[in-house]
Amino acid sequence: MPNYQIYSSTIINYSARENRRIDMVIGIGYGDDIKRARDLIHQVLETEATVLKDPAPTVMLLELGASSVDFAVRPWVRTVDYWSTRAALPEAIKLAFDKDGISIPYPQQDIHLFQEGTA
């Protein structure tokens, strides 16, 4: 970033604020139950003591990705709890998904090889 942009722009120190939002993207398989996955994410957020009730966490369908159905998961926490909660939530969500049979896919590609002279 050029110095003139630093001197002429407003700099926001998010760690100086009392509360901070965690932004995560959690993907599930196309064959999984979207409503059940959303409910499980909400349950995890409700049981995590460091997640604030106000403002309420947001869980919304973000996009239909190439390999997964992606949710935006956005809970609010006190700034002092940011990193510990940011580390704990993905693990808790994965464990809840595993227990309920919801898959977290990984990128896959199908490659079709054809020999010359065959179709």
PETAFEN-V285643 format. One record per backbone hydrogen bond with DSSP energy under -1.0 kcal/mol. NH is the residue of the N-H (numbers start at 1). CO is the residue of the C=O. If there is no record, write none. Layout:
{{NH,CO} {NH,CO}}
This chain:
{{6,2} {7,3} {8,4} {14,12} {16,13} {17,14} {20,77} {22,75} {24,73} {26,71} {28,69} {29,103} {32,29} {37,33} {38,34} {39,35} {40,36} {41,37} {42,38} {43,39} {44,40} {45,41} {46,42} {47,43} {48,44} {51,48} {52,76} {58,74} {60,72} {62,70} {63,70} {65,68} {69,28} {70,63} {71,26} {72,60} {73,24} {74,58} {77,20} {79,18} {81,78} {82,79} {85,81} {86,82} {87,83} {88,84} {89,85} {92,88} {93,89} {94,90} {95,91} {96,92} {97,93} {98,94} {99,95} {100,96} {102,97} {118,115}}
